Amino acid sequence: MITGLLNSEDIRALGEQVSPGSSAALIVWEDLWAVPLTAAVRASGGQVAAHERIPADLAEAAMSAVDSAG
């Protein structure tokens, strides 16, 4: 198991911040996608509420875990 990334409690806490009748998306992406994705979100009237960077060692460990499980 990889720790240090989002867990169900984190996701639940974020969901509680969304007003009834509203929607939100929690997206994890590679940095190469950040600029065009952010531009598309803003162009459609959306707002980027947070931009977090996952440390490279955690991302690599997660990918290794996926590779070894498959």
mmCIF file of the N, C-alpha and C atoms, coordinates in Angstrom:
data_MODEL
# 
_entry.id   MODEL 
# 
loop_
_atom_site.group_PDB 
_atom_site.id 
_atom_site.type_symbol 
_atom_site.label_atom_id 
_atom_site.label_alt_id 
_atom_site.label_comp_id 
_atom_site.label_asym_id 
_atom_site.label_entity_id 
_atom_site.label_seq_id 
_atom_site.pdbx_PDB_ins_code 
_atom_site.Cartn_x 
_atom_site.Cartn_y 
_atom_site.Cartn_z 
_atom_site.occupancy 
_atom_site.B_iso_or_equiv 
_atom_site.pdbx_formal_charge 
_atom_site.auth_seq_id 
_atom_site.auth_comp_id 
_atom_site.auth_asym_id 
_atom_site.auth_atom_id 
_atom_site.pdbx_PDB_model_num 
ATOM 1   N N  . MET A 1 1  ? 0.841   -1.180 0.000   1.00 0.00 ? 1  MET A N  1 
ATOM 2   C CA . MET A 1 1  ? 0.000   0.000  0.000   1.00 0.00 ? 1  MET A CA 1 
ATOM 3   C C  . MET A 1 1  ? 0.885   1.242  0.000   1.00 0.00 ? 1  MET A C  1 
ATOM 4   N N  . ILE A 1 2  ? 0.492   2.235  -0.789  1.00 0.00 ? 2  ILE A N  1 
ATOM 5   C CA . ILE A 1 2  ? 1.221   3.495  -0.853  1.00 0.00 ? 2  ILE A CA 1 
ATOM 6   C C  . ILE A 1 2  ? 0.531   4.484  0.077   1.00 0.00 ? 2  ILE A C  1 
ATOM 7   N N  . THR A 1 3  ? 1.298   5.119  0.939   1.00 0.00 ? 3  THR A N  1 
ATOM 8   C CA . THR A 1 3  ? 0.727   6.116  1.833   1.00 0.00 ? 3  THR A CA 1 
ATOM 9   C C  . THR A 1 3  ? 1.204   7.499  1.416   1.00 0.00 ? 3  THR A C  1 
ATOM 10  N N  . GLY A 1 4  ? 0.534   8.514  1.924   1.00 0.00 ? 4  GLY A N  1 
ATOM 11  C CA . GLY A 1 4  ? 0.930   9.877  1.626   1.00 0.00 ? 4  GLY A CA 1 
ATOM 12  C C  . GLY A 1 4  ? 0.129   10.507 0.503   1.00 0.00 ? 4  GLY A C  1 
ATOM 13  N N  . LEU A 1 5  ? -0.679  9.702  -0.191  1.00 0.00 ? 5  LEU A N  1 
ATOM 14  C CA . LEU A 1 5  ? -1.554  10.241 -1.223  1.00 0.00 ? 5  LEU A CA 1 
ATOM 15  C C  . LEU A 1 5  ? -2.931  10.442 -0.605  1.00 0.00 ? 5  LEU A C  1 
ATOM 16  N N  . LEU A 1 6  ? -3.905  10.839 -1.388  1.00 0.00 ? 6  LEU A N  1 
ATOM 17  C CA . LEU A 1 6  ? -5.260  11.032 -0.869  1.00 0.00 ? 6  LEU A CA 1 
ATOM 18  C C  . LEU A 1 6  ? -5.835  9.726  -0.352  1.00 0.00 ? 6  LEU A C  1 
ATOM 19  N N  . ASN A 1 7  ? -6.570  9.805  0.741   1.00 0.00 ? 7  ASN A N  1 
ATOM 20  C CA . ASN A 1 7  ? -7.281  8.633  1.234   1.00 0.00 ? 7  ASN A CA 1 
ATOM 21  C C  . ASN A 1 7  ? -8.773  8.951  1.278   1.00 0.00 ? 7  ASN A C  1 
ATOM 22  N N  . SER A 1 8  ? -9.578  7.997  1.677   1.00 0.00 ? 8  SER A N  1 
ATOM 23  C CA . SER A 1 8  ? -11.029 8.197  1.660   1.00 0.00 ? 8  SER A CA 1 
ATOM 24  C C  . SER A 1 8  ? -11.465 9.320  2.603   1.00 0.00 ? 8  SER A C  1 
ATOM 25  N N  . GLU A 1 9  ? -10.774 9.498  3.707   1.00 0.00 ? 9  GLU A N  1 
ATOM 26  C CA . GLU A 1 9  ? -11.106 10.596 4.622   1.00 0.00 ? 9  GLU A CA 1 
ATOM 27  C C  . GLU A 1 9  ? -10.845 11.952 3.969   1.00 0.00 ? 9  GLU A C  1 
ATOM 28  N N  . ASP A 1 10 ? -9.734  12.075 3.234   1.00 0.00 ? 10 ASP A N  1 
ATOM 29  C CA . ASP A 1 10 ? -9.435  13.315 2.518   1.00 0.00 ? 10 ASP A CA 1 
ATOM 30  C C  . ASP A 1 10 ? -10.531 13.626 1.500   1.00 0.00 ? 10 ASP A C  1 
ATOM 31  N N  . ILE A 1 11 ? -10.935 12.618 0.763   1.00 0.00 ? 11 ILE A N  1 
ATOM 32  C CA . ILE A 1 11 ? -11.951 12.799 -0.275  1.00 0.00 ? 11 ILE A CA 1 
ATOM 33  C C  . ILE A 1 11 ? -13.292 13.167 0.349   1.00 0.00 ? 11 ILE A C  1 
ATOM 34  N N  . ARG A 1 12 ? -13.649 12.515 1.447   1.00 0.00 ? 12 ARG A N  1 
ATOM 35  C CA . ARG A 1 12 ? -14.894 12.830 2.142   1.00 0.00 ? 12 ARG A CA 1 
ATOM 36  C C  . ARG A 1 12 ? -14.877 14.276 2.644   1.00 0.00 ? 12 ARG A C  1 
ATOM 37  N N  . ALA A 1 13 ? -13.761 14.712 3.217   1.00 0.00 ? 13 ALA A N  1 
ATOM 38  C CA . ALA A 1 13 ? -13.650 16.088 3.726   1.00 0.00 ? 13 ALA A CA 1 
ATOM 39  C C  . ALA A 1 13 ? -13.785 17.100 2.589   1.00 0.00 ? 13 ALA A C  1 
ATOM 40  N N  . LEU A 1 14 ? -13.197 16.797 1.454   1.00 0.00 ? 14 LEU A N  1 
ATOM 41  C CA . LEU A 1 14 ? -13.337 17.687 0.298   1.00 0.00 ? 14 LEU A CA 1 
ATOM 42  C C  . LEU A 1 14 ? -14.786 17.727 -0.170  1.00 0.00 ? 14 LEU A C  1 
ATOM 43  N N  . GLY A 1 15 ? -15.440 16.586 -0.217  1.00 0.00 ? 15 GLY A N  1 
ATOM 44  C CA . GLY A 1 15 ? -16.835 16.512 -0.651  1.00 0.00 ? 15 GLY A CA 1 
ATOM 45  C C  . GLY A 1 15 ? -17.768 17.302 0.240   1.00 0.00 ? 15 GLY A C  1 
ATOM 46  N N  . GLU A 1 16 ? -17.459 17.369 1.524   1.00 0.00 ? 16 GLU A N  1 
ATOM 47  C CA . GLU A 1 16 ? -18.300 18.119 2.460   1.00 0.00 ? 16 GLU A CA 1 
ATOM 48  C C  . GLU A 1 16 ? -18.237 19.619 2.209   1.00 0.00 ? 16 GLU A C  1 
ATOM 49  N N  . GLN A 1 17 ? -17.241 20.070 1.470   1.00 0.00 ? 17 GLN A N  1 
ATOM 50  C CA . GLN A 1 17 ? -17.088 21.490 1.168   1.00 0.00 ? 17 GLN A CA 1 
ATOM 51  C C  . GLN A 1 17 ? -17.909 21.929 -0.040  1.00 0.00 ? 17 GLN A C  1 
ATOM 52  N N  . VAL A 1 18 ? -18.481 20.964 -0.764  1.00 0.00 ? 18 VAL A N  1 
ATOM 53  C CA . VAL A 1 18 ? -19.249 21.268 -1.972  1.00 0.00 ? 18 VAL A CA 1 
ATOM 54  C C  . VAL A 1 18 ? -20.701 21.544 -1.580  1.00 0.00 ? 18 VAL A C  1 
ATOM 55  N N  . SER A 1 19 ? -21.195 22.699 -1.986  1.00 0.00 ? 19 SER A N  1 
ATOM 56  C CA . SER A 1 19 ? -22.570 23.087 -1.661  1.00 0.00 ? 19 SER A CA 1 
ATOM 57  C C  . SER A 1 19 ? -23.563 22.165 -2.344  1.00 0.00 ? 19 SER A C  1 
ATOM 58  N N  . PRO A 1 20 ? -24.714 21.902 -1.704  1.00 0.00 ? 20 PRO A N  1 
ATOM 59  C CA . PRO A 1 20 ? -25.763 21.099 -2.348  1.00 0.00 ? 20 PRO A CA 1 
ATOM 60  C C  . PRO A 1 20 ? -26.150 21.716 -3.695  1.00 0.00 ? 20 PRO A C  1 
ATOM 61  N N  . GLY A 1 21 ? -26.346 20.871 -4.681  1.00 0.00 ? 21 GLY A N  1 
ATOM 62  C CA . GLY A 1 21 ? -26.696 21.336 -6.017  1.00 0.00 ? 21 GLY A CA 1 
ATOM 63  C C  . GLY A 1 21 ? -25.488 21.740 -6.845  1.00 0.00 ? 21 GLY A C  1 
ATOM 64  N N  . SER A 1 22 ? -24.305 21.684 -6.267  1.00 0.00 ? 22 SER A N  1 
ATOM 65  C CA . SER A 1 22 ? -23.073 22.017 -6.975  1.00 0.00 ? 22 SER A CA 1 
ATOM 66  C C  . SER A 1 22 ? -22.318 20.733 -7.287  1.00 0.00 ? 22 SER A C  1 
ATOM 67  N N  . SER A 1 23 ? -21.288 20.852 -8.060  1.00 0.00 ? 23 SER A N  1 
ATOM 68  C CA . SER A 1 23 ? -20.453 19.692 -8.340  1.00 0.00 ? 23 SER A CA 1 
ATOM 69  C C  . SER A 1 23 ? -18.994 20.094 -8.266  1.00 0.00 ? 23 SER A C  1 
ATOM 70  N N  . ALA A 1 24 ? -18.161 19.101 -8.142  1.00 0.00 ? 24 ALA A N  1 
ATOM 71  C CA . ALA A 1 24 ? -16.722 19.328 -8.077  1.00 0.00 ? 24 ALA A CA 1 
ATOM 72  C C  . ALA A 1 24 ? -16.024 18.124 -8.682  1.00 0.00 ? 24 ALA A C  1 
ATOM 73  N N  . ALA A 1 25 ? -14.787 18.313 -9.069  1.00 0.00 ? 25 ALA A N  1 
ATOM 74  C CA . ALA A 1 25 ? -13.978 17.217 -9.594  1.00 0.00 ? 25 ALA A CA 1 
ATOM 75  C C  . ALA A 1 25 ? -12.644 17.223 -8.865  1.00 0.00 ? 25 ALA A C  1 
ATOM 76  N N  . LEU A 1 26 ? -12.196 16.055 -8.503  1.00 0.00 ? 26 LEU A N  1 
ATOM 77  C CA . LEU A 1 26 ? -10.880 15.888 -7.909  1.00 0.00 ? 26 LEU A CA 1 
ATOM 78  C C  . LEU A 1 26 ? -10.049 15.176 -8.967  1.00 0.00 ? 26 LEU A C  1 
ATOM 79  N N  . ILE A 1 27 ? -9.081  15.870 -9.500  1.00 0.00 ? 27 ILE A N  1 
ATOM 80  C CA . ILE A 1 27 ? -8.303  15.356 -10.624 1.00 0.00 ? 27 ILE A CA 1 
ATOM 81  C C  . ILE A 1 27 ? -6.838  15.277 -10.220 1.00 0.00 ? 27 ILE A C  1 
ATOM 82  N N  . VAL A 1 28 ? -6.224  14.162 -10.517 1.00 0.00 ? 28 VAL A N  1 
ATOM 83  C CA . VAL A 1 28 ? -4.789  14.001 -10.315 1.00 0.00 ? 28 VAL A CA 1 
ATOM 84  C C  . VAL A 1 28 ? -4.181  13.846 -11.698 1.00 0.00 ? 28 VAL A C  1 
ATOM 85  N N  . TRP A 1 29 ? -3.209  14.667 -11.999 1.00 0.00 ? 29 TRP A N  1 
ATOM 86  C CA . TRP A 1 29 ? -2.623  14.616 -13.338 1.00 0.00 ? 29 TRP A CA 1 
ATOM 87  C C  . TRP A 1 29 ? -1.121  14.835 -13.285 1.00 0.00 ? 29 TRP A C  1 
ATOM 88  N N  . GLU A 1 30 ? -0.471  14.472 -14.354 1.00 0.00 ? 30 GLU A N  1 
ATOM 89  C CA . GLU A 1 30 ? 0.959   14.681 -14.504 1.00 0.00 ? 30 GLU A CA 1 
ATOM 90  C C  . GLU A 1 30 ? 1.193   16.148 -14.800 1.00 0.00 ? 30 GLU A C  1 
ATOM 91  N N  . ASP A 1 31 ? 2.291   16.700 -14.321 1.00 0.00 ? 31 ASP A N  1 
ATOM 92  C CA . ASP A 1 31 ? 2.563   18.119 -14.495 1.00 0.00 ? 31 ASP A CA 1 
ATOM 93  C C  . ASP A 1 31 ? 2.463   18.599 -15.940 1.00 0.00 ? 31 ASP A C  1 
ATOM 94  N N  . LEU A 1 32 ? 2.778   17.760 -16.895 1.00 0.00 ? 32 LEU A N  1 
ATOM 95  C CA . LEU A 1 32 ? 2.722   18.175 -18.299 1.00 0.00 ? 32 LEU A CA 1 
ATOM 96  C C  . LEU A 1 32 ? 1.306   18.585 -18.705 1.00 0.00 ? 32 LEU A C  1 
ATOM 97  N N  . TRP A 1 33 ? 0.308   18.095 -18.009 1.00 0.00 ? 33 TRP A N  1 
ATOM 98  C CA . TRP A 1 33 ? -1.079  18.401 -18.328 1.00 0.00 ? 33 TRP A CA 1 
ATOM 99  C C  . TRP A 1 33 ? -1.587  19.615 -17.566 1.00 0.00 ? 33 TRP A C  1 
ATOM 100 N N  . ALA A 1 34 ? -0.859  20.089 -16.605 1.00 0.00 ? 34 ALA A N  1 
ATOM 101 C CA . ALA A 1 34 ? -1.358  21.118 -15.700 1.00 0.00 ? 34 ALA A CA 1 
ATOM 102 C C  . ALA A 1 34 ? -1.756  22.403 -16.416 1.00 0.00 ? 34 ALA A C  1 
ATOM 103 N N  . VAL A 1 35 ? -0.915  22.917 -17.273 1.00 0.00 ? 35 VAL A N  1 
ATOM 104 C CA . VAL A 1 35 ? -1.199  24.202 -17.901 1.00 0.00 ? 35 VAL A CA 1 
ATOM 105 C C  . VAL A 1 35 ? -2.426  24.135 -18.813 1.00 0.00 ? 35 VAL A C  1 
ATOM 106 N N  . PRO A 1 36 ? -2.488  23.204 -19.784 1.00 0.00 ? 36 PRO A N  1 
ATOM 107 C CA . PRO A 1 36 ? -3.673  23.190 -20.636 1.00 0.00 ? 36 PRO A CA 1 
ATOM 108 C C  . PRO A 1 36 ? -4.952  22.800 -19.893 1.00 0.00 ? 36 PRO A C  1 
ATOM 109 N N  . LEU A 1 37 ? -4.856  21.910 -18.905 1.00 0.00 ? 37 LEU A N  1 
ATOM 110 C CA . LEU A 1 37 ? -6.045  21.526 -18.148 1.00 0.00 ? 37 LEU A CA 1 
ATOM 111 C C  . LEU A 1 37 ? -6.561  22.706 -17.337 1.00 0.00 ? 37 LEU A C  1 
ATOM 112 N N  . THR A 1 38 ? -5.665  23.413 -16.670 1.00 0.00 ? 38 THR A N  1 
ATOM 113 C CA . THR A 1 38 ? -6.054  24.588 -15.905 1.00 0.00 ? 38 THR A CA 1 
ATOM 114 C C  . THR A 1 38 ? -6.694  25.635 -16.810 1.00 0.00 ? 38 THR A C  1 
ATOM 115 N N  . ALA A 1 39 ? -6.112  25.843 -17.986 1.00 0.00 ? 39 ALA A N  1 
ATOM 116 C CA . ALA A 1 39 ? -6.677  26.810 -18.938 1.00 0.00 ? 39 ALA A CA 1 
ATOM 117 C C  . ALA A 1 39 ? -8.078  26.396 -19.374 1.00 0.00 ? 39 ALA A C  1 
ATOM 118 N N  . ALA A 1 40 ? -8.289  25.105 -19.614 1.00 0.00 ? 40 ALA A N  1 
ATOM 119 C CA . ALA A 1 40 ? -9.604  24.613 -20.036 1.00 0.00 ? 40 ALA A CA 1 
ATOM 120 C C  . ALA A 1 40 ? -10.626 24.771 -18.919 1.00 0.00 ? 40 ALA A C  1 
ATOM 121 N N  . VAL A 1 41 ? -10.228 24.485 -17.688 1.00 0.00 ? 41 VAL A N  1 
ATOM 122 C CA . VAL A 1 41 ? -11.130 24.635 -16.546 1.00 0.00 ? 41 VAL A CA 1 
ATOM 123 C C  . VAL A 1 41 ? -11.551 26.096 -16.422 1.00 0.00 ? 41 VAL A C  1 
ATOM 124 N N  . ARG A 1 42 ? -10.585 26.991 -16.489 1.00 0.00 ? 42 ARG A N  1 
ATOM 125 C CA . ARG A 1 42 ? -10.891 28.421 -16.345 1.00 0.00 ? 42 ARG A CA 1 
ATOM 126 C C  . ARG A 1 42 ? -11.713 28.936 -17.529 1.00 0.00 ? 42 ARG A C  1 
ATOM 127 N N  . ALA A 1 43 ? -11.398 28.463 -18.744 1.00 0.00 ? 43 ALA A N  1 
ATOM 128 C CA . ALA A 1 43 ? -12.127 28.908 -19.936 1.00 0.00 ? 43 ALA A CA 1 
ATOM 129 C C  . ALA A 1 43 ? -13.592 28.496 -19.893 1.00 0.00 ? 43 ALA A C  1 
ATOM 130 N N  . SER A 1 44 ? -13.889 27.397 -19.182 1.00 0.00 ? 44 SER A N  1 
ATOM 131 C CA . SER A 1 44 ? -15.278 26.935 -19.094 1.00 0.00 ? 44 SER A CA 1 
ATOM 132 C C  . SER A 1 44 ? -16.003 27.522 -17.884 1.00 0.00 ? 44 SER A C  1 
ATOM 133 N N  . GLY A 1 45 ? -15.356 28.475 -17.220 1.00 0.00 ? 45 GLY A N  1 
ATOM 134 C CA . GLY A 1 45 ? -15.983 29.123 -16.075 1.00 0.00 ? 45 GLY A CA 1 
ATOM 135 C C  . GLY A 1 45 ? -15.667 28.470 -14.751 1.00 0.00 ? 45 GLY A C  1 
ATOM 136 N N  . GLY A 1 46 ? -14.818 27.460 -14.767 1.00 0.00 ? 46 GLY A N  1 
ATOM 137 C CA . GLY A 1 46 ? -14.465 26.764 -13.532 1.00 0.00 ? 46 GLY A CA 1 
ATOM 138 C C  . GLY A 1 46 ? -13.360 27.475 -12.785 1.00 0.00 ? 46 GLY A C  1 
ATOM 139 N N  . GLN A 1 47 ? -13.064 26.965 -11.628 1.00 0.00 ? 47 GLN A N  1 
ATOM 140 C CA . GLN A 1 47 ? -12.028 27.537 -10.783 1.00 0.00 ? 47 GLN A CA 1 
ATOM 141 C C  . GLN A 1 47 ? -11.173 26.412 -10.223 1.00 0.00 ? 47 GLN A C  1 
ATOM 142 N N  . VAL A 1 48 ? -9.882  26.549 -10.311 1.00 0.00 ? 48 VAL A N  1 
ATOM 143 C CA . VAL A 1 48 ? -8.966  25.570 -9.718  1.00 0.00 ? 48 VAL A CA 1 
ATOM 144 C C  . VAL A 1 48 ? -8.853  25.914 -8.237  1.00 0.00 ? 48 VAL A C  1 
ATOM 145 N N  . ALA A 1 49 ? -9.344  25.005 -7.391  1.00 0.00 ? 49 ALA A N  1 
ATOM 146 C CA . ALA A 1 49 ? -9.383  25.264 -5.953  1.00 0.00 ? 49 ALA A CA 1 
ATOM 147 C C  . ALA A 1 49 ? -8.072  24.895 -5.263  1.00 0.00 ? 49 ALA A C  1 
ATOM 148 N N  . ALA A 1 50 ? -7.369  23.936 -5.807  1.00 0.00 ? 50 ALA A N  1 
ATOM 149 C CA . ALA A 1 50 ? -6.098  23.524 -5.206  1.00 0.00 ? 50 ALA A CA 1 
ATOM 150 C C  . ALA A 1 50 ? -5.224  22.918 -6.282  1.00 0.00 ? 50 ALA A C  1 
ATOM 151 N N  . HIS A 1 51 ? -3.961  23.086 -6.124  1.00 0.00 ? 51 HIS A N  1 
ATOM 152 C CA . HIS A 1 51 ? -2.994  22.482 -7.033  1.00 0.00 ? 51 HIS A CA 1 
ATOM 153 C C  . HIS A 1 51 ? -1.883  21.939 -6.141  1.00 0.00 ? 51 HIS A C  1 
ATOM 154 N N  . GLU A 1 52 ? -1.855  20.652 -5.982  1.00 0.00 ? 52 GLU A N  1 
ATOM 155 C CA . GLU A 1 52 ? -0.883  20.012 -5.101  1.00 0.00 ? 52 GLU A CA 1 
ATOM 156 C C  . GLU A 1 52 ? 0.078   19.181 -5.931  1.00 0.00 ? 52 GLU A C  1 
ATOM 157 N N  . ARG A 1 53 ? 1.292   19.128 -5.505  1.00 0.00 ? 53 ARG A N  1 
ATOM 158 C CA . ARG A 1 53 ? 2.285   18.315 -6.187  1.00 0.00 ? 53 ARG A CA 1 
ATOM 159 C C  . ARG A 1 53 ? 2.603   17.102 -5.321  1.00 0.00 ? 53 ARG A C  1 
ATOM 160 N N  . ILE A 1 54 ? 2.516   15.930 -5.930  1.00 0.00 ? 54 ILE A N  1 
ATOM 161 C CA . ILE A 1 54 ? 2.891   14.692 -5.241  1.00 0.00 ? 54 ILE A CA 1 
ATOM 162 C C  . ILE A 1 54 ? 4.396   14.536 -5.405  1.00 0.00 ? 54 ILE A C  1 
ATOM 163 N N  . PRO A 1 55 ? 5.131   14.355 -4.315  1.00 0.00 ? 55 PRO A N  1 
ATOM 164 C CA . PRO A 1 55 ? 6.568   14.189 -4.419  1.00 0.00 ? 55 PRO A CA 1 
ATOM 165 C C  . PRO A 1 55 ? 6.933   13.030 -5.355  1.00 0.00 ? 55 PRO A C  1 
ATOM 166 N N  . ALA A 1 56 ? 7.985   13.205 -6.118  1.00 0.00 ? 56 ALA A N  1 
ATOM 167 C CA . ALA A 1 56 ? 8.387   12.215 -7.115  1.00 0.00 ? 56 ALA A CA 1 
ATOM 168 C C  . ALA A 1 56 ? 8.580   10.827 -6.520  1.00 0.00 ? 56 ALA A C  1 
ATOM 169 N N  . ASP A 1 57 ? 9.154   10.734 -5.322  1.00 0.00 ? 57 ASP A N  1 
ATOM 170 C CA . ASP A 1 57 ? 9.389   9.404  -4.746  1.00 0.00 ? 57 ASP A CA 1 
ATOM 171 C C  . ASP A 1 57 ? 8.079   8.676  -4.450  1.00 0.00 ? 57 ASP A C  1 
ATOM 172 N N  . LEU A 1 58 ? 7.029   9.405  -4.031  1.00 0.00 ? 58 LEU A N  1 
ATOM 173 C CA . LEU A 1 58 ? 5.730   8.768  -3.800  1.00 0.00 ? 58 LEU A CA 1 
ATOM 174 C C  . LEU A 1 58 ? 5.083   8.343  -5.113  1.00 0.00 ? 58 LEU A C  1 
ATOM 175 N N  . ALA A 1 59 ? 5.182   9.187  -6.128  1.00 0.00 ? 59 ALA A N  1 
ATOM 176 C CA . ALA A 1 59 ? 4.618   8.841  -7.444  1.00 0.00 ? 59 ALA A CA 1 
ATOM 177 C C  . ALA A 1 59 ? 5.325   7.610  -8.011  1.00 0.00 ? 59 ALA A C  1 
ATOM 178 N N  . GLU A 1 60 ? 6.637   7.569  -7.901  1.00 0.00 ? 60 GLU A N  1 
ATOM 179 C CA . GLU A 1 60 ? 7.397   6.417  -8.400  1.00 0.00 ? 60 GLU A CA 1 
ATOM 180 C C  . GLU A 1 60 ? 7.042   5.154  -7.620  1.00 0.00 ? 60 GLU A C  1 
ATOM 181 N N  . ALA A 1 61 ? 6.887   5.268  -6.312  1.00 0.00 ? 61 ALA A N  1 
ATOM 182 C CA . ALA A 1 61 ? 6.513   4.108  -5.501  1.00 0.00 ? 61 ALA A CA 1 
ATOM 183 C C  . ALA A 1 61 ? 5.124   3.608  -5.892  1.00 0.00 ? 61 ALA A C  1 
ATOM 184 N N  . ALA A 1 62 ? 4.203   4.538  -6.151  1.00 0.00 ? 62 ALA A N  1 
ATOM 185 C CA . ALA A 1 62 ? 2.851   4.145  -6.566  1.00 0.00 ? 62 ALA A CA 1 
ATOM 186 C C  . ALA A 1 62 ? 2.896   3.424  -7.905  1.00 0.00 ? 62 ALA A C  1 
ATOM 187 N N  . MET A 1 63 ? 3.673   3.940  -8.848  1.00 0.00 ? 63 MET A N  1 
ATOM 188 C CA . MET A 1 63 ? 3.779   3.288  -10.151 1.00 0.00 ? 63 MET A CA 1 
ATOM 189 C C  . MET A 1 63 ? 4.446   1.923  -10.034 1.00 0.00 ? 63 MET A C  1 
ATOM 190 N N  . SER A 1 64 ? 5.429   1.790  -9.179  1.00 0.00 ? 64 SER A N  1 
ATOM 191 C CA . SER A 1 64 ? 6.083   0.499  -8.967  1.00 0.00 ? 64 SER A CA 1 
ATOM 192 C C  . SER A 1 64 ? 5.106   -0.510 -8.365  1.00 0.00 ? 64 SER A C  1 
ATOM 193 N N  . ALA A 1 65 ? 4.268   -0.035 -7.441  1.00 0.00 ? 65 ALA A N  1 
ATOM 194 C CA . ALA A 1 65 ? 3.278   -0.928 -6.826  1.00 0.00 ? 65 ALA A CA 1 
ATOM 195 C C  . ALA A 1 65 ? 2.278   -1.412 -7.864  1.00 0.00 ? 65 ALA A C  1 
ATOM 196 N N  . VAL A 1 66 ? 1.863   -0.523 -8.759  1.00 0.00 ? 66 VAL A N  1 
ATOM 197 C CA . VAL A 1 66 ? 0.934   -0.900 -9.819  1.00 0.00 ? 66 VAL A CA 1 
ATOM 198 C C  . VAL A 1 66 ? 1.591   -1.910 -10.761 1.00 0.00 ? 66 VAL A C  1 
ATOM 199 N N  . ASP A 1 67 ? 2.833   -1.638 -11.136 1.00 0.00 ? 67 ASP A N  1 
ATOM 200 C CA . ASP A 1 67 ? 3.561   -2.531 -12.040 1.00 0.00 ? 67 ASP A CA 1 
ATOM 201 C C  . ASP A 1 67 ? 3.737   -3.919 -11.429 1.00 0.00 ? 67 ASP A C  1 
ATOM 202 N N  . SER A 1 68 ? 4.049   -3.973 -10.131 1.00 0.00 ? 68 SER A N  1 
ATOM 203 C CA . SER A 1 68 ? 4.281   -5.277 -9.499  1.00 0.00 ? 68 SER A CA 1 
ATOM 204 C C  . SER A 1 68 ? 2.979   -6.034 -9.250  1.00 0.00 ? 68 SER A C  1 
ATOM 205 N N  . ALA A 1 69 ? 1.873   -5.310 -9.127  1.00 0.00 ? 69 ALA A N  1 
ATOM 206 C CA . ALA A 1 69 ? 0.578   -5.962 -8.906  1.00 0.00 ? 69 ALA A CA 1 
ATOM 207 C C  . ALA A 1 69 ? 0.006   -6.530 -10.195 1.00 0.00 ? 69 ALA A C  1 
ATOM 208 N N  . GLY A 1 70 ? 0.396   -5.948 -11.322 1.00 0.00 ? 70 GLY A N  1 
ATOM 209 C CA . GLY A 1 70 ? -0.182  -6.356 -12.602 1.00 0.00 ? 70 GLY A CA 1 
ATOM 210 C C  . GLY A 1 70 ? 0.547   -7.479 -13.191 1.00 0.00 ? 70 GLY A C  1 
# 
